Amino acid sequence: MAAVFRRWAGTGLLHISDADRAAVHFSRLVSATPGPPASAVGADERAAWIADGVPVFVRAHRP
């Protein structure tokens, strides 16, 4: 993921100063779930959390 973010930053799609850290931030955003850690989440709810996390990341790193 960090390599992809480096490439996107190089083309001006995103403003990222540390691609490794950005990859961790991205993975946390798209893997977040409501409730306590390791709580059961249905497929639809998991997909909704992923779909919500991606635009948050993009807005944070928009050039």
PQR file of N, CA, C, O and H, with PARSE charges and radii, in Angstrom:
ATOM      1  N   MET A   1       0.824  -1.179   0.000 -0.4000 1.5000
ATOM      2  CA  MET A   1       0.000   0.000   0.000 -0.0000 2.0000
ATOM      3  C   MET A   1       0.876   1.254   0.000  0.5500 1.7000
ATOM      4  O   MET A   1       0.577   2.225  -0.695 -0.5500 1.4000
ATOM      5  N   ALA A   2       1.941   1.231   0.769 -0.4000 1.5000
ATOM      6  CA  ALA A   2       2.831   2.390   0.823 -0.0000 2.0000
ATOM      7  C   ALA A   2       3.416   2.694  -0.553  0.5500 1.7000
ATOM      8  O   ALA A   2       3.549   3.859  -0.926 -0.5500 1.4000
ATOM      9  H   ALA A   2       2.185   0.442   1.334  0.4000 1.0000
ATOM     10  N   ALA A   3       3.764   1.659  -1.305 -0.4000 1.5000
ATOM     11  CA  ALA A   3       4.314   1.865  -2.650 -0.0000 2.0000
ATOM     12  C   ALA A   3       3.301   2.545  -3.563  0.5500 1.7000
ATOM     13  O   ALA A   3       3.657   3.417  -4.357 -0.5500 1.4000
ATOM     14  H   ALA A   3       3.656   0.712  -1.002  0.4000 1.0000
ATOM     15  N   VAL A   4       2.055   2.148  -3.447 -0.4000 1.5000
ATOM     16  CA  VAL A   4       0.992   2.772  -4.249 -0.0000 2.0000
ATOM     17  C   VAL A   4       0.835   4.233  -3.855  0.5500 1.7000
ATOM     18  O   VAL A   4       0.711   5.104  -4.716 -0.5500 1.4000
ATOM     19  H   VAL A   4       1.767   1.440  -2.802  0.4000 1.0000
ATOM     20  N   PHE A   5       0.840   4.501  -2.555 -0.4000 1.5000
ATOM     21  CA  PHE A   5       0.705   5.883  -2.100 -0.0000 2.0000
ATOM     22  C   PHE A   5       1.893   6.732  -2.552  0.5500 1.7000
ATOM     23  O   PHE A   5       1.720   7.900  -2.902 -0.5500 1.4000
ATOM     24  H   PHE A   5       0.941   3.794  -1.856  0.4000 1.0000
ATOM     25  N   ARG A   6       3.100   6.155  -2.549 -0.4000 1.5000
ATOM     26  CA  ARG A   6       4.272   6.886  -3.055 -0.0000 2.0000
ATOM     27  C   ARG A   6       4.082   7.240  -4.533  0.5500 1.7000
ATOM     28  O   ARG A   6       4.368   8.358  -4.960 -0.5500 1.4000
ATOM     29  H   ARG A   6       3.241   5.207  -2.265  0.4000 1.0000
ATOM     30  N   ARG A   7       3.601   6.278  -5.290 -0.4000 1.5000
ATOM     31  CA  ARG A   7       3.381   6.504  -6.720 -0.0000 2.0000
ATOM     32  C   ARG A   7       2.321   7.585  -6.937  0.5500 1.7000
ATOM     33  O   ARG A   7       2.504   8.480  -7.762 -0.5500 1.4000
ATOM     34  H   ARG A   7       3.369   5.369  -4.943  0.4000 1.0000
ATOM     35  N   TRP A   8       1.222   7.501  -6.200 -0.4000 1.5000
ATOM     36  CA  TRP A   8       0.167   8.498  -6.334 -0.0000 2.0000
ATOM     37  C   TRP A   8       0.647   9.875  -5.906  0.5500 1.7000
ATOM     38  O   TRP A   8       0.297  10.875  -6.531 -0.5500 1.4000
ATOM     39  H   TRP A   8       1.073   6.774  -5.530  0.4000 1.0000
ATOM     40  N   ALA A   9       1.440   9.935  -4.852 -0.4000 1.5000
ATOM     41  CA  ALA A   9       1.997  11.218  -4.410 -0.0000 2.0000
ATOM     42  C   ALA A   9       2.932  11.771  -5.480  0.5500 1.7000
ATOM     43  O   ALA A   9       2.953  12.977  -5.727 -0.5500 1.4000
ATOM     44  H   ALA A   9       1.725   9.122  -4.344  0.4000 1.0000
ATOM     45  N   GLY A  10       3.700  10.898  -6.111 -0.4000 1.5000
ATOM     46  CA  GLY A  10       4.618  11.319  -7.167 -0.0000 2.0000
ATOM     47  C   GLY A  10       3.917  11.892  -8.384  0.5500 1.7000
ATOM     48  O   GLY A  10       4.472  12.739  -9.085 -0.5500 1.4000
ATOM     49  H   GLY A  10       3.684   9.919  -5.911  0.4000 1.0000
ATOM     50  N   THR A  11       2.700  11.435  -8.637 -0.4000 1.5000
ATOM     51  CA  THR A  11       1.935  11.954  -9.772 -0.0000 2.0000
ATOM     52  C   THR A  11       1.044  13.129  -9.384  0.5500 1.7000
ATOM     53  O   THR A  11       0.364  13.705 -10.233 -0.5500 1.4000
ATOM     54  H   THR A  11       2.250  10.748  -8.068  0.4000 1.0000
ATOM     55  N   GLY A  12       1.049  13.484  -8.091 -0.4000 1.5000
ATOM     56  CA  GLY A  12       0.255  14.626  -7.638 -0.0000 2.0000
ATOM     57  C   GLY A  12      -1.171  14.303  -7.259  0.5500 1.7000
ATOM     58  O   GLY A  12      -1.954  15.213  -6.990 -0.5500 1.4000
ATOM     59  H   GLY A  12       1.601  13.016  -7.401  0.4000 1.0000
ATOM     60  N   LEU A  13      -1.535  13.020  -7.230 -0.4000 1.5000
ATOM     61  CA  LEU A  13      -2.909  12.662  -6.860 -0.0000 2.0000
ATOM     62  C   LEU A  13      -3.185  12.874  -5.375  0.5500 1.7000
ATOM     63  O   LEU A  13      -4.292  13.249  -4.988 -0.5500 1.4000
ATOM     64  H   LEU A  13      -0.898  12.280  -7.449  0.4000 1.0000
ATOM     65  N   LEU A  14      -2.170  12.631  -4.547 -0.4000 1.5000
ATOM     66  CA  LEU A  14      -2.301  12.803  -3.099 -0.0000 2.0000
ATOM     67  C   LEU A  14      -1.099  13.573  -2.578  0.5500 1.7000
ATOM     68  O   LEU A  14      -0.027  13.550  -3.182 -0.5500 1.4000
ATOM     69  H   LEU A  14      -1.271  12.326  -4.861  0.4000 1.0000
ATOM     70  N   HIS A  15      -1.280  14.248  -1.461 -0.4000 1.5000
ATOM     71  CA  HIS A  15      -0.176  14.917  -0.777 -0.0000 2.0000
ATOM     72  C   HIS A  15       0.173  14.064   0.443  0.5500 1.7000
ATOM     73  O   HIS A  15      -0.524  14.099   1.457 -0.5500 1.4000
ATOM     74  H   HIS A  15      -2.151  14.266  -0.970  0.4000 1.0000
ATOM     75  N   ILE A  16       1.257  13.299   0.330 -0.4000 1.5000
ATOM     76  CA  ILE A  16       1.661  12.383   1.403 -0.0000 2.0000
ATOM     77  C   ILE A  16       3.151  12.579   1.639  0.5500 1.7000
ATOM     78  O   ILE A  16       3.958  12.428   0.722 -0.5500 1.4000
ATOM     79  H   ILE A  16       1.823  13.270  -0.494  0.4000 1.0000
ATOM     80  N   SER A  17       3.511  12.915   2.874 -0.4000 1.5000
ATOM     81  CA  SER A  17       4.926  13.104   3.188 -0.0000 2.0000
ATOM     82  C   SER A  17       5.578  11.811   3.672  0.5500 1.7000
ATOM     83  O   SER A  17       6.790  11.648   3.526 -0.5500 1.4000
ATOM     84  H   SER A  17       2.856  13.038   3.619  0.4000 1.0000
ATOM     85  N   ASP A  18       4.809  10.895   4.241 -0.4000 1.5000
ATOM     86  CA  ASP A  18       5.340   9.623   4.740 -0.0000 2.0000
ATOM     87  C   ASP A  18       4.398   8.509   4.294  0.5500 1.7000
ATOM     88  O   ASP A  18       3.370   8.266   4.927 -0.5500 1.4000
ATOM     89  H   ASP A  18       3.825  11.027   4.360  0.4000 1.0000
ATOM     90  N   ALA A  19       4.748   7.846   3.221 -0.4000 1.5000
ATOM     91  CA  ALA A  19       3.862   6.831   2.639 -0.0000 2.0000
ATOM     92  C   ALA A  19       3.663   5.636   3.562  0.5500 1.7000
ATOM     93  O   ALA A  19       2.582   5.048   3.581 -0.5500 1.4000
ATOM     94  H   ALA A  19       5.583   8.043   2.707  0.4000 1.0000
ATOM     95  N   ASP A  20       4.682   5.270   4.323 -0.4000 1.5000
ATOM     96  CA  ASP A  20       4.520   4.144   5.246 -0.0000 2.0000
ATOM     97  C   ASP A  20       3.491   4.466   6.321  0.5500 1.7000
ATOM     98  O   ASP A  20       2.639   3.639   6.645 -0.5500 1.4000
ATOM     99  H   ASP A  20       5.560   5.748   4.308  0.4000 1.0000
ATOM    100  N   ARG A  21       3.577   5.660   6.865 -0.4000 1.5000
ATOM    101  CA  ARG A  21       2.607   6.074   7.891 -0.0000 2.0000
ATOM    102  C   ARG A  21       1.216   6.213   7.286  0.5500 1.7000
ATOM    103  O   ARG A  21       0.225   5.831   7.908 -0.5500 1.4000
ATOM    104  H   ARG A  21       4.270   6.331   6.603  0.4000 1.0000
ATOM    105  N   ALA A  22       1.139   6.757   6.077 -0.4000 1.5000
ATOM    106  CA  ALA A  22      -0.158   6.897   5.410 -0.0000 2.0000
ATOM    107  C   ALA A  22      -0.802   5.533   5.176  0.5500 1.7000
ATOM    108  O   ALA A  22      -2.021   5.397   5.284 -0.5500 1.4000
ATOM    109  H   ALA A  22       1.944   7.067   5.571  0.4000 1.0000
ATOM    110  N   ALA A  23       0.003   4.528   4.859 -0.4000 1.5000
ATOM    111  CA  ALA A  23      -0.533   3.183   4.651 -0.0000 2.0000
ATOM    112  C   ALA A  23      -1.136   2.630   5.940  0.5500 1.7000
ATOM    113  O   ALA A  23      -2.172   1.965   5.909 -0.5500 1.4000
ATOM    114  H   ALA A  23       0.993   4.639   4.771  0.4000 1.0000
ATOM    115  N   VAL A  24      -0.494   2.902   7.063 -0.4000 1.5000
ATOM    116  CA  VAL A  24      -1.046   2.460   8.347 -0.0000 2.0000
ATOM    117  C   VAL A  24      -2.339   3.207   8.637  0.5500 1.7000
ATOM    118  O   VAL A  24      -3.324   2.597   9.053 -0.5500 1.4000
ATOM    119  H   VAL A  24       0.347   3.442   7.088  0.4000 1.0000
ATOM    120  N   HIS A  25      -2.348   4.518   8.422 -0.4000 1.5000
ATOM    121  CA  HIS A  25      -3.569   5.295   8.643 -0.0000 2.0000
ATOM    122  C   HIS A  25      -4.716   4.759   7.787  0.5500 1.7000
ATOM    123  O   HIS A  25      -5.837   4.590   8.266 -0.5500 1.4000
ATOM    124  H   HIS A  25      -1.548   5.013   8.084  0.4000 1.0000
ATOM    125  N   PHE A  26      -4.419   4.496   6.517 -0.4000 1.5000
ATOM    126  CA  PHE A  26      -5.445   3.979   5.617 -0.0000 2.0000
ATOM    127  C   PHE A  26      -5.983   2.642   6.112  0.5500 1.7000
ATOM    128  O   PHE A  26      -7.194   2.429   6.148 -0.5500 1.4000
ATOM    129  H   PHE A  26      -3.508   4.634   6.128  0.4000 1.0000
ATOM    130  N   SER A  27      -5.082   1.747   6.490 -0.4000 1.5000
ATOM    131  CA  SER A  27      -5.530   0.421   6.931 -0.0000 2.0000
ATOM    132  C   SER A  27      -6.385   0.516   8.188  0.5500 1.7000
ATOM    133  O   SER A  27      -7.331  -0.254   8.356 -0.5500 1.4000
ATOM    134  H   SER A  27      -4.097   1.920   6.460  0.4000 1.0000
ATOM    135  N   ARG A  28      -6.061   1.450   9.067 -0.4000 1.5000
ATOM    136  CA  ARG A  28      -6.878   1.629  10.279 -0.0000 2.0000
ATOM    137  C   ARG A  28      -8.259   2.176   9.936  0.5500 1.7000
ATOM    138  O   ARG A  28      -9.264   1.742  10.500 -0.5500 1.4000
ATOM    139  H   ARG A  28      -5.293   2.076   8.931  0.4000 1.0000
ATOM    140  N   LEU A  29      -8.304   3.125   9.014 -0.4000 1.5000
ATOM    141  CA  LEU A  29      -9.594   3.701   8.631 -0.0000 2.0000
ATOM    142  C   LEU A  29     -10.517   2.680   7.998  0.5500 1.7000
ATOM    143  O   LEU A  29     -11.714   2.668   8.288 -0.5500 1.4000
ATOM    144  H   LEU A  29      -7.488   3.477   8.556  0.4000 1.0000
ATOM    145  N   VAL A  30      -9.987   1.825   7.142 -0.4000 1.5000
ATOM    146  CA  VAL A  30     -10.859   0.878   6.446 -0.0000 2.0000
ATOM    147  C   VAL A  30     -11.098  -0.401   7.239  0.5500 1.7000
ATOM    148  O   VAL A  30     -11.917  -1.228   6.838 -0.5500 1.4000
ATOM    149  H   VAL A  30      -9.015   1.835   6.907  0.4000 1.0000
ATOM    150  N   SER A  31     -10.401  -0.578   8.353 -0.4000 1.5000
ATOM    151  CA  SER A  31     -10.638  -1.769   9.161 -0.0000 2.0000
ATOM    152  C   SER A  31     -11.375  -1.450  10.457  0.5500 1.7000
ATOM    153  O   SER A  31     -11.673  -2.353  11.239 -0.5500 1.4000
ATOM    154  H   SER A  31      -9.736   0.094   8.679  0.4000 1.0000
ATOM    155  N   ALA A  32     -11.667  -0.188  10.686 -0.4000 1.5000
ATOM    156  CA  ALA A  32     -12.368   0.201  11.909 -0.0000 2.0000
ATOM    157  C   ALA A  32     -13.767  -0.402  11.946  0.5500 1.7000
ATOM    158  O   ALA A  32     -14.430  -0.541  10.918 -0.5500 1.4000
ATOM    159  H   ALA A  32     -11.425   0.545  10.050  0.4000 1.0000
ATOM    160  N   THR A  33     -14.187  -0.747  13.117 -0.4000 1.5000
ATOM    161  CA  THR A  33     -15.534  -1.279  13.301 -0.0000 2.0000
ATOM    162  C   THR A  33     -16.127  -0.681  14.571  0.5500 1.7000
ATOM    163  O   THR A  33     -15.388  -0.284  15.471 -0.5500 1.4000
ATOM    164  H   THR A  33     -13.648  -0.635  13.951  0.4000 1.0000
ATOM    165  N   PRO A  34     -17.441  -0.614  14.650 -0.5600 1.5000
ATOM    166  CA  PRO A  34     -18.064  -0.102  15.863  0.2800 2.0000
ATOM    167  C   PRO A  34     -17.919  -1.106  16.993  0.5500 1.7000
ATOM    168  O   PRO A  34     -17.728  -2.298  16.752 -0.5500 1.4000
ATOM    169  N   GLY A  35     -18.007  -0.631  18.207 -0.4000 1.5000
ATOM    170  CA  GLY A  35     -17.961  -1.537  19.359 -0.0000 2.0000
ATOM    171  C   GLY A  35     -16.552  -1.917  19.753  0.5500 1.7000
ATOM    172  O   GLY A  35     -15.580  -1.387  19.217 -0.5500 1.4000
ATOM    173  H   GLY A  35     -18.162   0.337  18.403  0.4000 1.0000
ATOM    174  N   PRO A  36     -16.448  -2.840  20.696 -0.5600 1.5000
ATOM    175  CA  PRO A  36     -15.132  -3.249  21.182  0.2800 2.0000
ATOM    176  C   PRO A  36     -14.338  -4.001  20.119  0.5500 1.7000
ATOM    177  O   PRO A  36     -14.919  -4.575  19.197 -0.5500 1.4000
ATOM    178  N   PRO A  37     -13.009  -3.999  20.247 -0.5600 1.5000
ATOM    179  CA  PRO A  37     -12.186  -4.746  19.286  0.2800 2.0000
ATOM    180  C   PRO A  37     -12.614  -6.206  19.201  0.5500 1.7000
ATOM    181  O   PRO A  37     -13.028  -6.807  20.192 -0.5500 1.4000
ATOM    182  N   ALA A  38     -12.507  -6.754  18.019 -0.4000 1.5000
ATOM    183  CA  ALA A  38     -12.837  -8.157  17.736 -0.0000 2.0000
ATOM    184  C   ALA A  38     -14.324  -8.468  17.895  0.5500 1.7000
ATOM    185  O   ALA A  38     -14.703  -9.633  18.017 -0.5500 1.4000
ATOM    186  H   ALA A  38     -12.170  -6.266  17.213  0.4000 1.0000
ATOM    187  N   SER A  39     -15.172  -7.432  17.893 -0.4000 1.5000
ATOM    188  CA  SER A  39     -16.609  -7.699  17.954 -0.0000 2.0000
ATOM    189  C   SER A  39     -17.087  -8.159  16.579  0.5500 1.7000
ATOM    190  O   SER A  39     -16.527  -7.776  15.552 -0.5500 1.4000
ATOM    191  H   SER A  39     -14.864  -6.485  17.793  0.4000 1.0000
ATOM    192  N   ALA A  40     -18.106  -8.965  16.578 -0.4000 1.5000
ATOM    193  CA  ALA A  40     -18.641  -9.500  15.325 -0.0000 2.0000
ATOM    194  C   ALA A  40     -19.339  -8.394  14.536  0.5500 1.7000
ATOM    195  O   ALA A  40     -20.143  -7.641  15.085 -0.5500 1.4000
ATOM    196  H   ALA A  40     -18.561  -9.276  17.412  0.4000 1.0000
ATOM    197  N   VAL A  41     -19.027  -8.307  13.260 -0.4000 1.5000
ATOM    198  CA  VAL A  41     -19.636  -7.316  12.373 -0.0000 2.0000
ATOM    199  C   VAL A  41     -20.025  -8.037  11.089  0.5500 1.7000
ATOM    200  O   VAL A  41     -19.232  -8.785  10.517 -0.5500 1.4000
ATOM    201  H   VAL A  41     -18.374  -8.919  12.814  0.4000 1.0000
ATOM    202  N   GLY A  42     -21.246  -7.804  10.650 -0.4000 1.5000
ATOM    203  CA  GLY A  42     -21.718  -8.437   9.422 -0.0000 2.0000
ATOM    204  C   GLY A  42     -21.023  -7.875   8.189  0.5500 1.7000
ATOM    205  O   GLY A  42     -20.421  -6.803   8.241 -0.5500 1.4000
ATOM    206  H   GLY A  42     -21.890  -7.196  11.114  0.4000 1.0000
ATOM    207  N   ALA A  43     -21.109  -8.595   7.097 -0.4000 1.5000
ATOM    208  CA  ALA A  43     -20.442  -8.208   5.849 -0.0000 2.0000
ATOM    209  C   ALA A  43     -20.915  -6.852   5.338  0.5500 1.7000
ATOM    210  O   ALA A  43     -20.104  -6.056   4.865 -0.5500 1.4000
ATOM    211  H   ALA A  43     -21.598  -9.466   7.055  0.4000 1.0000
ATOM    212  N   ASP A  44     -22.209  -6.582   5.426 -0.4000 1.5000
ATOM    213  CA  ASP A  44     -22.738  -5.302   4.947 -0.0000 2.0000
ATOM    214  C   ASP A  44     -22.210  -4.144   5.782  0.5500 1.7000
ATOM    215  O   ASP A  44     -21.846  -3.096   5.247 -0.5500 1.4000
ATOM    216  H   ASP A  44     -22.867  -7.229   5.810  0.4000 1.0000
ATOM    217  N   GLU A  45     -22.171  -4.337   7.094 -0.4000 1.5000
ATOM    218  CA  GLU A  45     -21.670  -3.277   7.968 -0.0000 2.0000
ATOM    219  C   GLU A  45     -20.172  -3.064   7.753  0.5500 1.7000
ATOM    220  O   GLU A  45     -19.703  -1.926   7.745 -0.5500 1.4000
ATOM    221  H   GLU A  45     -22.466  -5.188   7.528  0.4000 1.0000
ATOM    222  N   ARG A  46     -19.429  -4.137   7.582 -0.4000 1.5000
ATOM    223  CA  ARG A  46     -17.989  -4.016   7.318 -0.0000 2.0000
ATOM    224  C   ARG A  46     -17.760  -3.258   6.010  0.5500 1.7000
ATOM    225  O   ARG A  46     -16.890  -2.390   5.941 -0.5500 1.4000
ATOM    226  H   ARG A  46     -19.809  -5.062   7.589  0.4000 1.0000
ATOM    227  N   ALA A  47     -18.530  -3.579   4.983 -0.4000 1.5000
ATOM    228  CA  ALA A  47     -18.397  -2.881   3.699 -0.0000 2.0000
ATOM    229  C   ALA A  47     -18.707  -1.393   3.848  0.5500 1.7000
ATOM    230  O   ALA A  47     -18.059  -0.556   3.219 -0.5500 1.4000
ATOM    231  H   ALA A  47     -19.237  -4.284   5.039  0.4000 1.0000
ATOM    232  N   ALA A  48     -19.691  -1.064   4.675 -0.4000 1.5000
ATOM    233  CA  ALA A  48     -20.037   0.339   4.905 -0.0000 2.0000
ATOM    234  C   ALA A  48     -18.904   1.080   5.606  0.5500 1.7000
ATOM    235  O   ALA A  48     -18.624   2.229   5.264 -0.5500 1.4000
ATOM    236  H   ALA A  48     -20.217  -1.744   5.186  0.4000 1.0000
ATOM    237  N   TRP A  49     -18.245   0.451   6.580 -0.4000 1.5000
ATOM    238  CA  TRP A  49     -17.121   1.080   7.280 -0.0000 2.0000
ATOM    239  C   TRP A  49     -15.957   1.311   6.321  0.5500 1.7000
ATOM    240  O   TRP A  49     -15.299   2.350   6.381 -0.5500 1.4000
ATOM    241  H   TRP A  49     -18.472  -0.483   6.858  0.4000 1.0000
ATOM    242  N   ILE A  50     -15.703   0.352   5.443 -0.4000 1.5000
ATOM    243  CA  ILE A  50     -14.632   0.515   4.452 -0.0000 2.0000
ATOM    244  C   ILE A  50     -14.982   1.654   3.504  0.5500 1.7000
ATOM    245  O   ILE A  50     -14.152   2.521   3.232 -0.5500 1.4000
ATOM    246  H   ILE A  50     -16.238  -0.492   5.394  0.4000 1.0000
ATOM    247  N   ALA A  51     -16.207   1.650   3.006 -0.4000 1.5000
ATOM    248  CA  ALA A  51     -16.643   2.696   2.078 -0.0000 2.0000
ATOM    249  C   ALA A  51     -16.574   4.076   2.715  0.5500 1.7000
ATOM    250  O   ALA A  51     -16.300   5.053   2.019 -0.5500 1.4000
ATOM    251  H   ALA A  51     -16.882   0.946   3.227  0.4000 1.0000
ATOM    252  N   ASP A  52     -16.813   4.183   4.007 -0.4000 1.5000
ATOM    253  CA  ASP A  52     -16.725   5.470   4.705 -0.0000 2.0000
ATOM    254  C   ASP A  52     -15.277   5.882   4.961  0.5500 1.7000
ATOM    255  O   ASP A  52     -14.971   7.074   4.961 -0.5500 1.4000
ATOM    256  H   ASP A  52     -17.035   3.389   4.572  0.4000 1.0000
ATOM    257  N   GLY A  53     -14.387   4.925   5.178 -0.4000 1.5000
ATOM    258  CA  GLY A  53     -12.995   5.240   5.496 -0.0000 2.0000
ATOM    259  C   GLY A  53     -12.190   5.752   4.323  0.5500 1.7000
ATOM    260  O   GLY A  53     -11.313   6.597   4.498 -0.5500 1.4000
ATOM    261  H   GLY A  53     -14.636   3.956   5.178  0.4000 1.0000
ATOM    262  N   VAL A  54     -12.469   5.261   3.138 -0.4000 1.5000
ATOM    263  CA  VAL A  54     -11.699   5.654   1.953 -0.0000 2.0000
ATOM    264  C   VAL A  54     -11.819   7.151   1.675  0.5500 1.7000
ATOM    265  O   VAL A  54     -10.791   7.806   1.502 -0.5500 1.4000
ATOM    266  H   VAL A  54     -13.182   4.574   2.996  0.4000 1.0000
ATOM    267  N   PRO A  55     -13.027   7.726   1.624 -0.5600 1.5000
ATOM    268  CA  PRO A  55     -13.103   9.159   1.342  0.2800 2.0000
ATOM    269  C   PRO A  55     -12.509  10.024   2.455  0.5500 1.7000
ATOM    270  O   PRO A  55     -12.017  11.118   2.180 -0.5500 1.4000
ATOM    271  N   VAL A  56     -12.544   9.560   3.688 -0.4000 1.5000
ATOM    272  CA  VAL A  56     -11.912  10.298   4.780 -0.0000 2.0000
ATOM    273  C   VAL A  56     -10.410  10.403   4.512  0.5500 1.7000
ATOM    274  O   VAL A  56      -9.822  11.474   4.665 -0.5500 1.4000
ATOM    275  H   VAL A  56     -12.943   8.671   3.911  0.4000 1.0000
ATOM    276  N   PHE A  57      -9.802   9.307   4.120 -0.4000 1.5000
ATOM    277  CA  PHE A  57      -8.380   9.294   3.818 -0.0000 2.0000
ATOM    278  C   PHE A  57      -8.056  10.221   2.644  0.5500 1.7000
ATOM    279  O   PHE A  57      -7.113  11.009   2.703 -0.5500 1.4000
ATOM    280  H   PHE A  57     -10.280   8.437   3.996  0.4000 1.0000
ATOM    281  N   VAL A  58      -8.848  10.114   1.586 -0.4000 1.5000
ATOM    282  CA  VAL A  58      -8.594  10.930   0.402 -0.0000 2.0000
ATOM    283  C   VAL A  58      -8.733  12.423   0.734  0.5500 1.7000
ATOM    284  O   VAL A  58      -7.913  13.228   0.292 -0.5500 1.4000
ATOM    285  H   VAL A  58      -9.614   9.474   1.538  0.4000 1.0000
ATOM    286  N   ARG A  59      -9.756  12.798   1.503 -0.4000 1.5000
ATOM    287  CA  ARG A  59      -9.909  14.200   1.888 -0.0000 2.0000
ATOM    288  C   ARG A  59      -8.735  14.694   2.713  0.5500 1.7000
ATOM    289  O   ARG A  59      -8.314  15.842   2.573 -0.5500 1.4000
ATOM    290  H   ARG A  59     -10.422  12.145   1.862  0.4000 1.0000
ATOM    291  N   ALA A  60      -8.205  13.839   3.568 -0.4000 1.5000
ATOM    292  CA  ALA A  60      -7.090  14.232   4.423 -0.0000 2.0000
ATOM    293  C   ALA A  60      -5.808  14.446   3.622  0.5500 1.7000
ATOM    294  O   ALA A  60      -4.950  15.227   4.035 -0.5500 1.4000
ATOM    295  H   ALA A  60      -8.547  12.906   3.682  0.4000 1.0000
ATOM    296  N   HIS A  61      -5.665  13.778   2.500 -0.4000 1.5000
ATOM    297  CA  HIS A  61      -4.430  13.837   1.721 -0.0000 2.0000
ATOM    298  C   HIS A  61      -4.594  14.465   0.342  0.5500 1.7000
ATOM    299  O   HIS A  61      -3.737  14.318  -0.529 -0.5500 1.4000
ATOM    300  H   HIS A  61      -6.362  13.144   2.165  0.4000 1.0000
ATOM    301  N   ARG A  62      -5.694  15.158   0.162 -0.4000 1.5000
ATOM    302  CA  ARG A  62      -5.924  15.817  -1.120 -0.0000 2.0000
ATOM    303  C   ARG A  62      -4.900  16.939  -1.312  0.5500 1.7000
ATOM    304  O   ARG A  62      -4.640  17.700  -0.379 -0.5500 1.4000
ATOM    305  H   ARG A  62      -6.390  15.278   0.870  0.4000 1.0000
ATOM    306  N   PRO A  63      -4.320  17.051  -2.504 -0.5600 1.5000
ATOM    307  CA  PRO A  63      -3.325  18.118  -2.716  0.2800 2.0000
ATOM    308  C   PRO A  63      -3.955  19.496  -2.692  0.5500 1.7000
ATOM    309  O   PRO A  63      -3.257  20.496  -2.855 -0.5500 1.4000
TER
END
